């Protein structure tokens, strides 16, 4: 994911938004990688969907996913017409808790 965000910036993306776990990872994505916004999925002060809607009120044109689960579900709800999703993995589903 971190490489994809950097490539998006290099290729001229107007806004790059990351999803990371924890304040340190979020700060790294913004300060070191140059993301425009980063949402902390571990911060439970509001839902992931609400956090994403706050930083991307018009939705997503492109979404790169290597996690699956809640993040992908939120992104699918926020995709713009003719938007594209690149699926790379689904690590959130590899070892389900109820298995």
C-alpha positions, 0 to 999 in steps of 0.5 A, a space after each residue: 500500500 505505501 508504494 501504491 500511494 507514492 506511485 499515485 502521487 508521482 502519476 499525478 493523483 489529485 489526492 492520495 488517502 491512506 488507511 493505516 493502523 496507529 498514530 505512528 503509521 499514519 504520521 509516517 504516511 503523511 510526513 514521509 510518504 506525502 499522502 494528503 490524508 490518512 485514516 487510522 482504522 484503529 482509532 474507534 472514536 468514529 466509524 471507518 466509513 465516517 472517517 473516510 467520508 470526512 477526507 473524501 466527501 465525493 468518494 473515490 475514483 481509484 481504490 487499491 486494496 490489500 486488506 479486504 474486510 471493513 476497509 474494502 466494504 467502506 470503499 465499495 460504498 464510496 466508489 464514484 461512477 466509473 471508479 476502479 478497484 485494484 484487489 491485491 489481497 485480503 489479509 483480514 480474511 486469511 485467519 478468521 477469528 471464528 475458524 
